[in-house]
Amino acid sequence: MQIEIDGIVVEVTKKSVKNMNLRILENLCVTLSVPKSSTYAEISGFLHSKSNWLKKNLDKMKKRGIKPAPCYVTGEEFYLFGERYTLIVIESSRYSLTIDGDKALLYATSDSDKAHREKYINSFYRKELKEKIDFYLPKWEQLTGLHSSSYQIKNMKTRWGTCNTRTKKIWINLQLAKKPLEALWYVLLHELAHIRVYDHGPAFISILDKHMPDWREKKSMLDS
Ligand SMILES: [Zn+2]
């Protein structure tokens, strides 16, 4: 269950505990564990009494330079292929995610925590990205005459894609599901070009120039 208190979303979990325990995690996500018998009124009353403490400590942590990471709670930004949506978490018996206008509705079980929701959202991104790659990779292969042996999606920290020139296998970063489609086209072409040219020298650039004259613009979408 998620409760908003003065603009701060608190993740509330019922547990076998005696007292309510409010915590701010390292990523600035706020969690509250409560005894199983707690009522909504008790929980909300407790949170109201702590709202100043919460604000003060969150501000202090932000000033120390701690950057918030996604908590996958209501009100957060959600990106899919360059479009920005507002995430709304709704309690449900099973997980699903649907886009509805400018909202991304995430249905999640009542006992879900951040890790569960992150895992589900990543599986959603993977499915969406796979659909796009299955559609666009053959198109770029046909256009360039450069063919990969297979591809795989992987959550990567520092690279948008890689290509094994020997096996011709391509790896695509899962995070591309958040970026505009043009950014994915650029990465597909970039990795296919590596099948012929190992480095980023003139021969490589000429493949990009030939098939995507505005590749620099598309590349810049990845840096922002
Ligand atoms: Zn490269």
Boltz pocket constraint, residues with backbone or C-beta under 6 A from the ligand:
constraints:
  - pocket:
      binder: B
      contacts: [[A, 161], [A, 190], [A, 194], [A, 198], [A, 200]]
      max_distance: 6.0
